[in-house]
Amino acid sequence: MFSLSSVIEDKILKELGGLFKKTRLKAGLTQAELAARIDKDQQSIQRFEKGRINPTIVYLIEVATGLDVDLWELIKELEEMI
């Protein structure tokens, strides 16, 4: 069974959240605007962008859809960062 150390997991989650934040800002959206697009609360987006939650694939798809970006392109970019 594969298990990431908590330090590596924290780094990945922070990088992932930061990548989505950068994408959101590039799209000219506030956290509240993105949250409204995907029927989430602003605090959920904030926690995600800070790497404080481990999002499900469904959550990632919802956020990518709300940002009108290709999730797999963001995942590739994340892979290059870590």
C-alpha positions, 0 to 999 in steps of 0.5 A: 500500500502506498502512503505519502508522508504528511509533509509531502501531502501538505506540500502537494495540497498547498501547490494544488490550491495555489495553482487553482488560486492563480487560475482563478485570479487570472480569470478575474474571479473572486472566491465568492464569485467562483463559489457561487458558480459551483454552488459552494461557500466562499470558505470552502474555496478559501480552505481549498486554495490554502491547501487545508482540504484534500479535495475529491475528484468531484470537487476538483472537476466542479472547481475546474468547470467553474473556472472554465479550465481543463482539469487535466491541464492543471494536473499536468502543471501541478506534476511539473511543480512537484 
